[in-house]
Amino acid sequence: MEITQHNLFSKLGSLSDNFSNLGIRLSLAAKELQNTGIPPLESLLEELMSYSRDFTDLKEQGLKLAKTSQVSTGVISSLKDLENLIKTVTKTTELSISQPALDILNQILAIAHKEQPEFPPLKSAQAKAQELYQIISQRKSEKLSDDAQALIEDRHPLAAILKLVKQGKNLDDEQWLELEEKVNATFGKKLTLAISRGKLTIPNDPLPTTSRIILPTLEELEQNENIASQPTNLQKPTAANLQPLIVVPSDGAEPHKTLIDDPDIIILEDPTPGKPLEELIIVPGLEEPPNSSKIQRPNIMFEETANKPSGVSVGLKVIVHIQNMGDRSFAAGEYAGTRGQGFRVEAFEVNIEPPIAGLNLKYMGNLSGIGDTPWLEAGKLAGERGKARRLEGFAMELTGPEANSYDIFYTAHVQNMGDLPVYANGQYCGTRNQSLRVEGMKVWIQQKS
């Protein structure tokens, strides 16, 4: 039989009805054994063994269902622990069923007009999306509502708006007209006109990977920390030290040389009058200075969006508690978390290691079901372990007498949004009240020049 939270609640209720009475009888039997040496009745011992088996079986089923639902679990040692676990699984299951519809609504709410921030037709559609978001997110059922089902199956007018904005250029005429009719009938022609003219966009829509730049690794940054101050000793070429330009005629004649008077001028025409232009012109490269081998440049790769300044000089210990993985420790500038695995960051803490006299930091987080935490000192946990609460955003700030001499930078990878831009010095990074989890973060501190 398939394990469901309803089955588990039924078994939990049965155990709850019996354990209190069983405990009282065991207590009385224990007193009799202590005072008079009368052993417990065999029927009582059999009942105790049966309770133990039922509890173990229920615990295993609860843990199995929690794993399937990707719910973090702590130590399960009592019926109360099991009850909390099953309630968490139930809530997570309800959210996961409706999450695809909520994701669609989040994207609709993120649409913006390039020229008119308060474009009335768009605001009207987003007001409907916000209303629908509240209804779907608060629904307590394993079955999707009709509106949620329509959103997921691209049958809802709001889903038609999103598809036109995101995929309009790739739709054929028939697909476009079908979606346009849905939007026109519900929200009017002004909205579809704005979409067709390319006026609507999703600012946080992930960019194609070919236009996204990854930061150099922490090791590369440390190796190249003083790269800007290293002398290159590259001299501007002059006519005196530039080797002659070699011209190879196409007719097989002997190559000839021509000196360039001004090295800033590149000769593209044939330098010999009367000759055809099918000649290969070879310009010898300049000789590299002896010390240029010491100059290194970090590789540029494609994947992420946020550029991190070079010169990371402050050591950090970043601990994040990741769903199904527990605590993981990272250093300054390292990506702390996962990508594309659906695992939420549930808590984090940051320390400056090794310490720097006069420099410290504080931070806060935004947690699902709780909201903003207070600002916490370095080393204190922002969030909760094993409570299945997602981190939705955070901010960090430097403190102490030396704080003005440094900047703290941070960024995050957020569900459905990808890598966010770099934020600094107390700016909020992430979302609020959108049910979007932070899946990873990156933090570093740089001394001001």
N, C-alpha and C positions, 0 to 999 in steps of 0.2 A: 504493500500500500504506500502511495506517495506521502511523504512527510510534509505536513503543512503546519503553519502556526496555530490553526484552529484545532488540529489534532492534539498538538502539544498543550494548548490551553486546557483542553478537556482532561488530559492525563494529569496536568498540574493541579487542576481543581480536585481531582480524586485523591491525590496524595495530600493536598492541603487539608481535606476533610478528616484525614486519618492520623496525621502525624502528631497533632496536639494530644489526642486521646491516647495514642500509643506511648507518647512521652510520659504522660502521667502514670500509666500502668507500669512502665519500666521503672519509674522513680520509686513507686511503692514496692515493686519486687526487689529493687536494689536495697531498700531499707530493711525488708524482711530478711534478705540474704545477709546483710551486715549485722542485724540484731539477733537473729535466731538461727541463721544458717539454712533457711529454707530456700532451695533453688527455685529459679523462675520456672513457670509452667512451660512445658514443651510447646504448647500452642502459642504462647506469647513469643517464644524464641523463633518459631516458624513465621509468625507474623512480622517479627523484626527483620528476618532474612528476606521475606517477600518485599517489605518496604525498601530494603537496601537494593534489591535487584531492580525494582521499579524505578527508583531514583537514578541508578546508574544507567538504565536503559533510556530514561527521559533525558538525562544529561548528554548522552552520546548523540541522541537524535537532535537535541537543541544545538549542539556544537556543529553537527553536520549541516543543519539548515542555515546556521550562521555563516559557515564557510561558503555555502552556495550563494548566499545573499551578500557576501563580501562585508560582513560585519565583524569588527574587531571584538575579541573576547578576552576577558580577564580570567581570574581564578573562579571556577564554579564549585562552591562547596556547600551551598544551601539552597532550599527551595526559593528563597528570596532572590538569590543570584540568578536562578533559572527563570524566575518570573521577569526580572529586569531584562535578561537576554532575549526572551521571547517577545517582550514588548518592543524592544529595539529592532528585532528582526521584522516584526509586523509593520512598524513605521517605515523601515527602510524599503520593504517590499512594496508598500503603497506608493512611496515616492518613486521607486525605480520603474514601476509600471507607467506612471504618468510622466516620468522624466523626459522622454522624447518629445511629448507635446509641450512641456515647459521649456525645453531647449528651443523649439521653434518660436515660441512666444518671446523668449529672451532676445532672439535675433531680430524679431520684428520691432521690439522696443528699442533696439540699438540703431535702427535706421534713422538717418538724418538727411535733411535737405541741404544741399551744398550752398545755397544762397539765402534761404529763408528759414532760420532756426525754428520759427513758430508757424510753419506752413500748416494752415487749418485742416485740409483734408488728411494729411499725415497724422496730425495730432488726434483727430477724430478716430482714425483706425487704431492708433496706439492706445487710446483710452479704452476701446473695446478689447484690445489685447491684454491690457492690465487687469480689466475686470474679469476676463476669462482666466487669466493666470491665478488670481485669487481663488476663484471657484474650483479650479482643477487641483491646485496645491493643497486646499483644505478638505478635499473629498476623501473620506475614509472608506475605501472599497477596493477590492481586488479587481473590479471590473471598471474599464475605462468609460467615461461619460461619452455621449454621442459627439460632443464638440471636440474632445480630446482625440477620439478615433478619427474624426474628419480631418483634424490637423495632421495627424501622422500619415494618413492616406492621401494627403494633398487634395482633399475635397473641400476644405474650408476656404472662404474668401480671403482670410488672413494668410493662409498658406499660399494662395495664389499671388498675393502681394510679394511675399518673400521670394517666391520662385521667379517672378518677373524681374525683381531687383538683382538677384544673384545670378540667374541663368538666362536673362533676356536675350543676350547676344547669341546664345547657342540654341534657341528655340526656333522651330520652323513656323511658318505663318499660321498654320492650323492650330498649333499649340498656343501660340501667342494670343490669337483671337479668342480661344476658349477661356484662357485665364483672364483676359481683358474683360470679357463679358461678366465673369464672376465679380471682378473688382468694381466694374461700373455699376452693376446692379445693387451692390451693397454700399459702396463708398463714393460713387460719383466719378465722372470722367476726368475731373481735374487731377485726381491722383494718378490715373493711368497715363495721362498726358505727361506729368512730371517724370514718371518712370521711363516712358518712351524717349524722352529728351535727355535721359541720363542725369537727372537732377537729384535722384535719391541714391544714397550710398550707405554702406555699413562701415563706419570708421574703424572698428576693431576686427573686421573680417580678416583672417589670416592671409598674409601675402603669399604668392607662389614662392616655392623654395628657391627659385633662381634669383630672387631679388632680396633674399634675406642673408645677412652676414653673421657668422658666428664669431664670438670673441676669441682672442688668443687664450690659451690655457694659462693657469696661474704660473706654471713653470716657465712658460715663454715670457710672461710679463716680468717675472723676477730676473730672467736672464737679460732682458732688454730694458730694465728699469731706467737706466740713465741714457737711453738711446738718443734722446734729443740733445743731450749735452756732449755726446762723443764727437770729436773733430773728424771730419771726413777727408780734409785736405784735397778735395777735388778741385782742380784748377780749370777755369774756363779755357777751352781750346782757342788758340790763336793761329794766325797764318804761319807763325814761326814754328810752332810745334805740331801742327796738323800735317799728317802724311799726305802726299799727293793723291788726288783723285785719279783712279785708274779707269780708263775707258777701253772696253773691248769691242772693236768693230765687228759687225755681223758678217762682213765679207771675208773674214779670215785674215785681215791685215794685221800687222804688228800692233799690240796695244800701245797707247800713248798716255802720258800723264799731264794733268792740268792742276796747277796750284789754285787753291781757293783763297781769295784775298780776305773775304769776310766769312768767318765760320758760322755766323748766324744765318747766312743765305744758302739755301739748298738749291743746286742747279738741277732742274728737271729736264731742260732741253738738251739737245745734242750740242756739246761745246765746240764742235768743229763745223764751221759753215760749209754748206753744200753736202754734208753727209746725211744719209737717211737717219730716221729716229730709231731704227731697230738696233740699238746698241745697248749692251749691258753695262751699266755704270756701277762700279764697285767702290764703296767708300770704306777704307780700312778703319777699324775701331780704334779708339784711344787706348793707350796703355793704362792699365789699372794701377793706382798707387799701391805701394807695398803694404800699407796699413789698412787697406780697405777690407781685408779679410776679417777684420775684427768687427765689422759692422754687420749686424744681423737684424732681420726684419721678421716679425711674427707672421706666420702664414695666415692668409685670409681664406676662410672656408664658408660655405653656404649652409645655413640652417636657421640660425636664430636672428632675432630682430634687434636686440639691445647691445649697444656698443659700450664696453667698459673701458674707462680711462686706464692708460698704462701707469705703472709706478705704484702697484699695490705694495705698501710698506708696513701695514699693520696686521699682525697675526690675529686670526679669529678662530674660535671653535663654535661651529653652528650645529646644533642638534635638532633634528626634526623627527617627530613621531609620525610614521607613515602607516596608513591602513594596511593590515595584514602583514606588515613587515616590522613594526615596532620602532624603537629608537635607532637612528643612524646618525653618524657624526661626520662632519665635513669641515673643510678649511675655508679661509677667505677666498672668494672668487670662484669656488667650486659650485656646480649645480647640485642642490640638495633636494632630491625628490625623484619622481618618475615622470615619464611622458607617454601618453597614449595607452596607459594601462588601466585607467579609471580609478586609480588609488588616490585618496584624498590625504592631504597633510592635516593632521588633527591637532598638533601642538608643535611649538618650537621654543628654543632658547638660544641666546647668543652670549658669548664671553669674549673679551679681548685677551688673547693668550699669545705671547707673554704680555703681562700688564704693562701699560705705559703710564708713568706718573702724571697725574693731572688730567687723564683722559678716561672717560667711561661712556656708557650708552644706556639708553632705555628704549622700550618698544611696547607696542600694543597690538592686539589682533581683533578681528571680527569673527565670531563663531556662530554657526547656525543654531538657532533656538535661544541664543543668549544675546547676541549683538556685540557691541564694542566692549573689550576688557579695559580695565584701568591701565595706565602707563606703568610698566613694570621695570624694575632695575635689572641690569645684566645678570644672567645666571638663573633668573626665575622663569618658570614654565608659563608660556602664554598658550592657553588651550587646555585640553583634557585628554588623558590617555584612556583608551578603551571605552569611551562614551559615545562613539560613532558620530561625533560632531565634526563637521568639516570647517576648516579655516577658509574664510572667504576673502580676507584681505588683511593688511597689516601696515604699520608705519614704524620707522626707527629714527632715533635722534641721538646726537652726541651730547654728552654732559661733561662738566668739570672745567677747571681753569684753562685747559688746553683745547677745549672743544672748537674754538674759533680758528684753530690752526689746521683743522682736518675737515673732510667731508665724508659722510657715509652715503653709499650708493646701494640700491637694491632693486631687484626686479622679480617677477614671478611668472610662472606658467599656469594659466587659468583655464579651466574647462570651457570648451567651445570658443575661446578667445585666443588661445595660443600664448606666445611670449609677449608680455607687456613691455612698454618702454621702460627706460631706467628712471627711477624716482630717487629723490635725495632729501636728507635733512628734515625729516618729519612729514614729508608728503605721503598721502595715503595711496597704497598700491593694492589694487584688487577691486572687488565689487561689494555692494551691500544689498541684501534683500532680493537677490536674483537667483539664489540656490545654485550658485556656481562655485565649485571647489577649487582651491589652490592645490595644484599637484606638485609643485616644486618652487624653490626660491634660490636666489643667488645674492650674496651680500659681500661687500668689500668696503674698506676705509682707505682713503688716500690723503696724504698730507698735501696741504695747499702749497703752491709754488710761491 
